[in-house]
């Protein structure tokens, strides 16, 4: 029987069953919320906690297990919340601790878990810890990474301790006139790095975790994991990094190979320390496993170390960004290559997988791959075994917005951070304000939650159908021998099979190309179509 389509999801038999040996995070549907852009409750044009609380029912509707919130802590907003001046409070832009507690209460009533962005590598330079360190107050003297620098042998002048370049470009070391030393900042000058070789820093960070765990959060997404530790030699010096050959600009981050400022062995040990703390907290307080997600653009071997080894457990979900490197020209064989890169190490060694296709730092799928491939990528990340991670708005096919910017106000990542598109009404029902902090996409009259709820093959309804499948017996059998398979059956057609091997099987076919594909002889079994995208020529049944 010929098969043709952009997506076919085929059902043999149906029998629901549980996966009793599966922890909640292993098969979860995670959803990233960028708080500024999800829902405004007070009419100032900026999203907030009360707004998120009012929309938690939507997450339940579309089948989300847990949502993680980009930073909501007190911050001068030099880096939109990733520069924290108080790790124990909510920035007034988003509300208050009382608003956060109300959000947790509502989420628990709906069965939606809450994960917070945890930013341990650095603080804001406006954090009182940094001010105390500048002043060399007792207990805070080496709370950050300070150094006298070194003398240039030719000029005799003082210069930075090493040639390290920050992620955002320019020197990683900045002179502090008051303290008369250089301080390290892997990111902005206003984001000084905390010194994790100091046990007091580590204790403070455990206290931060406990503060939010006590308020009811279910886990943390750890920001910038590879950057937490740096190499320091036995004599106290910081070694220069070698030239990478990837850039000709000596002020660019890619100019050096970051062998001393990324993925240091101590960082792996720190992940184990934090996982042990969360396990201890669960043992003492009960409840489900508290989860750690690790943001690390690192090799799969390093991610494997962050997950754990034969004696230690680390972050449950070292985030897998391989599918984010695909483009509109990627074939099914390219997709399989990206999947294999993860599975041959992480599944083979740990039987774990997670799949990410978008976030607040990356252009949306519609812009990277084409609007007609949004559904296909949503299908792939939800059809593969393990945890899916969805960036808000991808479930309805939102695209980037061209945002004008000038000088210091320019933020090239704004295009993927625009307000959520809820309805075709004014401001997409995101805000009652005359203006919003970023402009809405002009297509919100067509691409929005309300409209797509009523269209059977809309991106939203395809997404909801996929979440329903994740609780099926076949999908829950992913850790059993033969419970899944994937392959490129042609250059452009990807096939994923999910089965419990005795009563239920789904066969998913995704055409990554731009032409019709006719495939024969895939199976002798009889299936029915249970999920088809708007680009498919097939019908349900």
Secondary structure, 3 states (H helix, E strand, C coil): CCECCCEEEEECCCCCCCCCCCCHHHHCEEEEECHHHCCCCCCCCCCCHHHHHHCHHHHHHCCCCEEEECCCEEECCCCCCCCEEEEEEECCCCCCHHHHHHHHHHHHHHCCEEEEEECCCECCCCCHHHHHHHCCCCCCCCCECEECCEECCCCCCEECCCCCECCCCCECEEEECCCCEEEECCCCCCCCEECCCCHHHHHHHHHHHHHHHHCCCCEEEECCHHHCCCCCCCCCCCCCCCECCCCCCCCCHHHECCCCCCCCHHHHHHHHHHHHHHHHHHHHHCCCCCEEEECCCCCHHHHHHHHECCCCECCCEECCCHHHHCCCCCCHHHHHHHHHHHHHHHHHHHCCCEEECCCCCCCCHHHHCCHHHHHHHHHHHHHCCCEEEEECCHHHCCCCCCCCCCHHHCCCCHHHCCCCCCCCCHHHHCCCCCCCCCCCCHHHHCCCHHHHHCCCCCHHHHHHHHHHHCCCHHHHCCCCCCCEEEEECCCCEEEEEEECCCCCEEEEEEECCCCCCCECCCCCCCCEEEECCCCCCCCCC
